[in-house]
Amino acid sequence: MTRITVLDGGTGRELKRIGAPFRQPEWSALALIEAPQFVGQVHEAFVAAGADVITTNSYAIVPFHIGAARFAAEGAALAALAGRLAREAAAAARHGVTVAGSLPPICGSYRADWFDATEARPVLATLVSALRPFVDHWQAETLSAIEEAELVREVVGDDGTPLWISFTLEDGPRGAAPPRLRSGQSVADAVAATVRLGASAVLFNCSQPEVMGAAVTAARTTLAGLGAAAAGVRIGVYANAFPPQVANAEANSALLDIRADLTPSGYLGWAHEWVRRGATIVGGCCGIGPEHIAALKAAL
């Protein structure tokens, strides 16, 4: 039986749910700034739920969320704090837990048209330098374009720390056919780029569950076609609990509703489909809480 690696869930919404300082535009970074004990509490909750991997709360530590002046003054310290809190929670776990260093889309989520490598490079370098002592693998997540992944590989370099690359997909009632990134690039091309960049896993996150299955199938087919070059590259999914997002949506630009159908059992039903199609890494993104992760761990 293939072992499934269970990721944690969405940190931002869980911080809000437990009463941590939370507002826009700072989003999940506000708790780090004002009350970091809440971040530790969220990590502990996901560990208790059975997560094998917890993710640093560094997604919103970018000028897009906290402002350029604050990032220049405090960005490195906040990222180091995010890394330390995750490492402490992993070290205290009763089962083996590893730490993923979250590397977000620097210029804004869901918007490949806003990506500027010259602007993003120094911000990403600050995050990587501050997080590096604390992480077991890098997790570049919610990437809308292949170019974002290429920049991540350039900045993290090749120091032996594994790299996982996670793309966000076009949303809609059925998603794109064939599945595409929010940039319009195909999943097949994104998976091929992931292999070329030397990543050890390709994932899909921060899109609705309905679009993930086709992406997993496309990824599995592409990896098989690449032969030995893709040997050992794993496939993962962590969907969000939001309704479909329009093409010009900006992540965290509004506090979106959570779908009532995505209860722990409802989400687990989708996870079974992803595993059947070939995913071996499963977790949750925005709106997926510890109760969902506990259901995944128990069943998978």
N, C-alpha and C positions, 0 to 999 in steps of 0.2 A: 504494500500500500504506500502510495506517495505521501510523504510528510508535507503538510501544509504549514507555511509560516504565517502566523496571524499578526497583522499590524495593529496599531492602536487606531483610535477614531479621530474625530474632529476636535481639536483643542479649543478653538475660538468659541464655538457654541457651548461647549462644556464649561468653559470659564464663565460665560454669561449665566448659565443655568445655576451654578453654585454661588453666584453672587459676587464674583470678582469685579473689580473696576473694568468697565467695558463700554466703549463708545467708538463711533467713527470720527475721524478716519484711522485712529490708532489701532483699532480692532484688538487682536490678541496681544499686541505689544504693550497695551496699557497696563495689564497686570504685571508684566515684568518691571515696568517703570515705577508703579505705585504700590504693588502688593505681591511680590514674587512668590510668597508662600502659597498662593492659590495655584500657581503653575505647578509647583511640586505636588500639590494635592491632586491635580488632574492626572499627572503622570502616575501617581500612586494608584489612582482609581483604575486606570487602564492596565497597570501591572496586575492588580488584584483580579481584574476581569480575565486575565490569562494572556494578554498580549505578549508576543515573543519579541517585538520591536516597539520601542517608543521613539517618538520623533521630537527633536528639539523645537521649542516654541520660538523659532527664528523667522517664520514666514513673513511676518509683518514688520521686521526690523529693516526697513528700506525707506528711502526718502519719500516714496509714493504714499506711505502710511504715516510715518512719524515726522516728516518734514526734513528738508536738506540740512538745516542748521542743527537740529537735534541729532541727526544721523552723524554729522561730522564730529559733534562733541561727544556723543554717547554710544554710537552704533557698535563699536568694537566691544565696549564693556557690556552692553546689553546682550550681544551675541554670546560672549563668554559666559555670562550668567545663565542664558538659556541652555548652553551646553552643560554647564556644571549641574544645574537642576535635573536635567535628564540623566546624567551620569550617576548622580546620587540615588535617584529612584531605581535605576537599573542595578546598582550595587547592592541595594537593600532588598531586592527581589528574592523570593524563595525558589524561583525557577530561573533558568538562564534567560536573561533579557539583554538585547543589544540596543545600541543607540544609533538612530539615523540622523544625520545632520541635514536639516531641511534647507535647501537652497531654492528660493522662490524665483518666479519671473520678476526681474528687477524693475522693469519699466511699467508694470501693471498686468494683472491677471486677465486672461481671456483675450488680450488685445495684441496679437502678433504685429499689427500695424504700428504699434507704439514702440516696438523693440528698437533700441539703438545700442549697438555693441560698445561704442565709445563711451556712452554714458553709463552703461551697465557694468563694464569691466572693473572699475575701481571699487564700486559698491560690493560686487560679488567677491572681489579679492579681500575686502575687509571682513566679510562674513566667514570666508574660508579660513583665513588666518586665525580668527578668534575661536572658531568652532573646532578646529583641527585636533586639539589635545583631547577632546571629549568624545569623538564619534568613532563608531565601528565601520560605518559606510556612509557615503554621501548619497542623499536622496534629492535630486533635482526634480522638483514637482510642479504640476500644473503648467507645464510648458506648452505653449500654443504653436510653436514653430521649431523646426529642426535647427535653425540658426541659434536659438537659445541654448539648445543642448550642446552645440559645438563650442559655444563660449564657455559653458560650464567645464567641459573637458579641458579647454585651454587653461582656465584659471586654476582648477584643482591639480592639474598636472598628473604625474604618474608616480606617486609615492608608494603605491601598493595598497592604498585604501580603496576598497571596492566602490564602484559608482553604479547606482541605480538611477535610471532616467524614466520619469513618468510624464506622460502627455495628457492634456485635456482634449476632449473630443467635441465635435459639433453636436449640439443638442437638438432635440425636436421629437415629435411623436415616435419616429422610428430611427432618428439619426440619419447620417449620410450613408448612402449605399453606392460604392463601397465606403467603409468608415473613413473619416478624415479628421485631421486635427482642425482646431479652430482657425488656423491659417489657410485651410483648404488643401494642405499637403496630405497625401495618402498615408494611412497607417503602415502600409507596406514599405513606403519610402522611409518613414520614421523608424521602423524596426531595423531596416537595413543600415540606417545611419547609426543607430544605437550599437549595432555590432561593430561597425567601422570605428566607432569611438572607444571601443574596448569596455563597454559597460557589461556588468554581469547580470543585469535584469532590466527588462523593459516593462513598464507598468502604465496603467491608464487610471486617471483620478479626476475628481472634481467635475464629473459629468453625471447625468442621470443613469440609473442602473440599466435601463432599456438599451442603451447604445454600447454597453461594454462587451456583450457576448460576441457580437460580430467582430469587434476589434481583437478580442482574444483569438478567435479563429483565424483572422488575417495574420496576426502575429505568429501563431503556430505554423501556418502555411509558409510564411516568409522565412522563418528560422529553419524550417526543414529544407527549403530550397537553397539556403546558404551553406548547408553541409557542415563540414568540420569547423569552419570559421565561426559558426554560431553554437558550437557544442557547449552545453552547460549554461547558456543564457536562459534565465527563468522569466516567466510571465506573471504579472500581478495586476490586481484590480483593487481600487478603493474608491467607491462611488460616493456622491453626495446625496442628500435627501431633499434637494431643491426641485421645484418645477423646472421645465425646460427653460434655458436662457436664450435670449435673443442675440443676434450676431454682434451687436454693439454693446453687449453687457460688460460691466466692469465688476469683477469680484469684490465683494464687501462694500459696494457703493450703496447698498440698501440692505436692511435686515429682512431677508427673504423668509417666507413661510416654510415650514417643514411639512412634507407630505405625510398625511395621516396613514397612508397604506404602508409606509416603511417602518413598521414595528420591527422589533428584533426578529420575529418569525418571518415577516414579510421580506426583510432584507436577506435573511438566511436563504430563502428560496432562490433569490438571484445569485447568491454566492455558490449554491450548489450547481447552478448552470455554468458559472465561470469556471469552476473546478472541472466540471465534465468536459468543457471545451479545451482545457489545458492549463489553466492558471494554477500556480502552486504557491502564490503569495496573495493573501486576501486580508483586507481591513476596511476601514471606513474613512470618509472625508467629512465635509461639513454636515453637521446635524446627526452624525452617527456617534452614539455615546457608548459608555462602558457596558450598558446592558446589551447592546448589539454585539460588542466584541465578545462578551461572555457566551452569547449564543453561538457565535462562530467557533469559538474555542471548544465548546462542548460537542459540537456536531462534526467539526472538521479535523 
